[in-house]
Amino acid sequence: MSVLRNTLDFLGDFGIFDVVLPFLLVFAVVFGILEKTKILGEEKIGDKTYPKKNLDGIVAFAIAMLVVAATKIVGIMSDALPKISLLVIASLSFLLMIGIFMNPEGTLYKNLEGIWMMVIMIIMFISVILIFLSAIPANKNQSWLGYAFDYVVQFWSGTVVSSIILLAIMIWAILFITRDKKDKKEKD
């Protein structure tokens, strides 16, 4: 094992991940909310008003200590936060993909207008989702993407295929019929 992995294991045994990090996270979030909302009052220094940092700090400290003392809450946080982080990274990846097609001024490129831009963005969004599904393990032997693919192959039948095709045709027909005629006239 590497030295860094041994250090992380030592810190985990020491309680950094079970006590210190949840405490700091809850303290920072509660303190930030109390500072921004100024619920506990304000004090005036000169011409400016400031939130009461001493009260905000004490309340945030007490709430963070209560959260750390409740081990079930820390367990839920330890389970949920990595998944939330993964969702944030996936969202950032999608935003980076969208940013590829945006001009610095915020207007879309002229050579990829309308439906082609949408098609490429949808393909990239689906690609990002598939990449993350292939990275998340469903069990020891395969990822969620592999599990979903095996499920589809196992239960795929003619009825399912025809139902999906019929649904796609119905959606296309609804979109085609209800589209705005004004956009078509402006292009001409």
C-alpha positions as CSV (number, residue, x, y, z in Angstrom):
1,M,0.0,0.0,0.0
2,S,1.1,3.5,-0.7
3,V,2.2,5.9,2.1
4,L,-0.7,8.3,1.3
5,R,-3.3,5.4,1.6
6,N,-1.7,4.5,4.9
7,T,-2.0,8.1,6.0
8,L,-5.7,8.2,5.0
9,D,-6.3,4.9,6.8
10,F,-4.6,6.4,9.9
11,L,-6.7,9.6,9.8
12,G,-9.9,7.4,9.3
13,D,-9.0,5.4,12.4
14,F,-8.3,8.6,14.3
15,G,-11.8,9.9,13.5
16,I,-11.2,12.6,11.0
17,F,-13.9,11.4,8.6
18,D,-16.4,10.5,11.4
19,V,-16.0,13.5,13.7
20,V,-13.9,16.4,12.4
21,L,-15.0,16.7,8.8
22,P,-18.8,16.4,9.6
23,F,-18.3,18.9,12.4
24,L,-16.5,21.4,10.1
25,L,-19.1,20.9,7.4
26,V,-22.1,21.5,9.6
27,F,-20.4,24.3,11.4
28,A,-19.5,26.1,8.2
29,V,-23.0,25.7,6.6
30,V,-24.9,26.7,9.8
31,F,-22.5,29.7,10.4
32,G,-22.9,30.8,6.8
33,I,-26.7,30.6,6.9
34,L,-26.8,32.5,10.2
35,E,-24.4,35.2,8.9
36,K,-26.3,35.7,5.7
37,T,-29.8,35.7,7.2
38,K,-28.8,37.7,10.3
39,I,-31.4,35.9,12.3
40,L,-29.6,36.4,15.7
41,G,-29.4,40.1,15.2
42,E,-27.0,42.8,14.0
43,E,-24.5,45.1,15.7
44,K,-23.7,48.5,14.4
45,I,-20.0,49.6,14.2
46,G,-19.7,53.1,12.9
47,D,-21.9,53.5,9.8
48,K,-22.1,49.8,9.0
49,T,-24.1,47.0,10.5
50,Y,-22.6,43.5,10.9
51,P,-24.2,40.2,12.0
52,K,-23.4,39.1,15.5
53,K,-20.6,36.7,14.8
54,N,-20.2,35.6,18.5
55,L,-23.8,34.4,18.7
56,D,-23.7,32.9,15.2
57,G,-20.5,31.1,16.1
58,I,-21.8,29.7,19.4
59,V,-25.1,28.5,17.8
60,A,-23.3,26.9,14.8
61,F,-20.8,25.2,17.2
62,A,-23.6,23.8,19.3
63,I,-25.5,22.5,16.3
64,A,-22.4,21.0,14.8
65,M,-21.6,19.2,18.1
66,L,-25.1,17.9,18.4
67,V,-24.9,16.5,14.8
68,V,-21.5,14.8,15.5
69,A,-22.9,13.4,18.8
70,A,-25.8,11.7,16.8
71,T,-23.9,9.0,15.1
72,K,-26.8,8.1,12.8
73,I,-26.8,11.5,11.3
74,V,-23.0,11.3,10.7
75,G,-23.5,7.9,9.0
76,I,-26.2,9.4,6.7
77,M,-23.9,12.3,5.9
78,S,-21.0,9.9,5.2
79,D,-23.1,7.9,2.9
80,A,-24.8,10.7,1.1
81,L,-22.0,13.3,0.6
82,P,-19.8,11.2,-1.8
83,K,-22.9,10.6,-3.9
84,I,-23.8,14.3,-3.9
85,S,-20.2,15.1,-4.8
86,L,-20.5,12.6,-7.7
87,L,-23.7,14.4,-8.8
88,V,-21.9,17.8,-8.6
89,I,-19.0,16.4,-10.8
90,A,-21.5,15.0,-13.3
91,S,-23.3,18.3,-13.5
92,L,-20.0,20.2,-13.9
93,S,-19.1,17.7,-16.7
94,F,-22.4,18.4,-18.5
95,L,-21.9,22.2,-18.1
96,L,-18.4,21.9,-19.6
97,M,-20.0,20.0,-22.5
98,I,-22.5,22.8,-23.0
99,G,-19.7,25.4,-22.7
100,I,-18.0,23.9,-25.7
101,F,-20.8,25.1,-27.9
102,M,-21.1,28.6,-26.5
103,N,-19.4,31.8,-27.7
104,P,-17.7,33.9,-25.1
105,E,-20.4,36.5,-25.5
106,G,-23.1,33.9,-24.7
107,T,-24.5,33.4,-28.1
108,L,-24.6,30.0,-29.9
109,Y,-22.3,29.4,-32.8
110,K,-23.8,30.3,-36.1
111,N,-22.7,27.2,-37.9
112,L,-24.6,24.9,-35.5
113,E,-28.0,26.3,-35.3
114,G,-31.3,24.8,-34.2
115,I,-31.9,21.1,-34.2
116,W,-28.3,20.1,-34.8
117,M,-27.1,22.0,-31.7
118,M,-29.8,20.3,-29.6
119,V,-29.0,16.8,-31.0
120,I,-25.3,17.2,-30.2
121,M,-26.0,18.5,-26.7
122,I,-28.4,15.6,-26.0
123,I,-25.9,13.1,-27.3
124,M,-23.2,14.6,-25.0
125,F,-25.6,14.7,-22.0
126,I,-26.4,11.0,-22.6
127,S,-22.7,10.3,-23.0
128,V,-21.9,11.9,-19.7
129,I,-24.6,9.9,-18.0
130,L,-23.4,6.7,-19.5
131,I,-19.8,7.4,-18.5
132,F,-20.8,7.9,-14.9
133,L,-23.1,4.9,-14.9
134,S,-20.2,2.8,-16.2
135,A,-18.0,4.1,-13.3
136,I,-20.5,3.3,-10.5
137,P,-20.3,-0.3,-9.4
138,A,-23.6,-2.2,-9.0
139,N,-22.0,-5.2,-7.5
140,K,-18.5,-6.7,-7.5
141,N,-18.5,-7.8,-11.1
142,Q,-20.2,-5.1,-13.1
143,S,-21.2,-1.4,-13.2
144,W,-24.7,0.0,-13.3
145,L,-24.4,0.4,-17.0
146,G,-23.5,-3.2,-17.5
147,Y,-26.3,-4.2,-15.2
148,A,-28.8,-2.1,-17.1
149,F,-27.6,-3.4,-20.5
150,D,-27.9,-7.1,-19.2
151,Y,-31.4,-6.3,-18.0
152,V,-32.5,-4.8,-21.3
153,V,-31.0,-7.7,-23.3
154,Q,-32.7,-10.2,-21.0
155,F,-36.2,-8.7,-21.2
156,W,-36.1,-7.2,-24.7
157,S,-38.9,-8.4,-26.9
158,G,-40.8,-7.4,-30.0
159,T,-43.5,-5.8,-28.0
160,V,-41.1,-3.6,-26.1
161,V,-39.4,-2.5,-29.3
162,S,-42.7,-1.7,-31.1
163,S,-44.0,0.2,-28.0
164,I,-40.9,2.3,-27.9
165,I,-41.1,3.1,-31.6
166,L,-44.8,3.9,-31.4
167,L,-44.2,6.2,-28.4
168,A,-41.3,8.0,-30.2
169,I,-43.5,8.5,-33.3
170,M,-46.4,9.9,-31.1
171,I,-44.0,12.3,-29.4
172,W,-42.5,13.4,-32.7
173,A,-46.1,14.0,-34.2
174,I,-47.2,16.0,-31.1
175,L,-44.0,18.2,-31.3
176,F,-44.4,18.6,-35.1
177,I,-48.1,19.6,-34.9
178,T,-47.7,21.9,-31.9
179,R,-44.5,23.7,-33.1
180,D,-44.6,27.4,-33.3
181,K,-45.2,28.6,-36.9
182,K,-43.8,32.0,-36.0
183,D,-40.2,30.7,-35.9
184,K,-40.6,29.2,-39.4
185,K,-41.7,32.6,-40.8
186,E,-38.9,34.5,-39.2
187,K,-36.3,32.2,-40.8
188,D,-37.8,32.8,-44.3
